């Protein structure tokens, strides 16, 4: 199962596809790399329900679409 289907943020997409951190905040880069690696290795979104990663379903028009939002927390 492919967890990452699309990335809208250009800097995050560049980090994921090309390992180019220029467009993301430098202090966030290690955590973002860790989360992206875990997403690549995950078999399902439930595998990402970990401390430090706020996993929550989308709201509004995308509610119930089976998609989730991942927001890194500080630390």
N, C-alpha and C positions, 0 to 999 in steps of 0.2 A: 504494500500500500504506500503510495506516495503522499507524504504528509505536507510538504511544501509544494503547493501548486502555483503560487504566484507571490510576488513581493512588490508592493506599490512604491515603497520608499526607495528612491534611486540610490542613495548611499548604502542602505542595507542590502539592496540587490547587488551592488558592485562588490560589497564585502563577501557576500555569499558566492557569487559566480566567479569573481576574479581575485578574491582575497586582498582586495584593495580597500584599506580603511580610511582613505582621505575624506570621505563625506560623512563619517560618523564621529561622534564625540570620542576623543582618544581614551578617556577613562572608561567608556562603555565597551570598547572594542573586545577586551578579553571575555567579558560575560556574553556579549553577542555571539562571538565565535563559538563559545561553549553551547549556547542555546541552539544555534544553527546546526552544530554537529550532532547534538542530541535529537533534534528534529529529523535529521537525515537517517539516524540509526533507529528511530522509533517505528514500531509496527502499527501503532494507533495513537490517537490523541490522548488516550488514557495513560499511555507511557510517559507523557509530558506533565502529568499532574504531580509535580515535584516541588519541594521547598525552594523558594527563590524565583519561581516562575508562576506568575499569576495566570492560570488557565481559566477562562470563562467563555461561555457561549456568546455569540453575537446577539445584538438587539436590533430592533427596528425592522427594516425590510429584509434583512438577512436572518432574522430569528428563525430557528428550526431548519436552517439550510444544511446542518451538519458541519458547519465551519466553526472555528473557534479563534479567539484572539489570544496571543501570548504577549504579555507585557513583562519585561524584566524589571525586577525590583532592585533597589540599591543593596550593596553589600558585597 
